[in-house]
Amino acid sequence: MANQLFQKARETVAIAKQASNGNSSTDVNQAIDIAKNALSSAYANSTVAEQEQLRVLQDELDQIQSR
């Protein structure tokens, strides 16, 4: 069974990336906040390998936020 929180974190970061590129009607700041919450929840309930991937997603989110 796949980690649902991990999958949700990946999805929300992708939505934030789309919003930052203007490819979504979603508010960028709201999308970032949702992704941050999803990453936090996923990190606490993931394997070491998943945590490493979540750190990469967090870096992507940080890049979006610094634009």
Secondary structure, 3 states (H helix, E strand, C coil): CCCHHHHHHHHHHHHHHHHHCCCCCCCHHHHHHHHHHHHHHHHHCCCHHHHHHHHHHHHHHHHHHCC
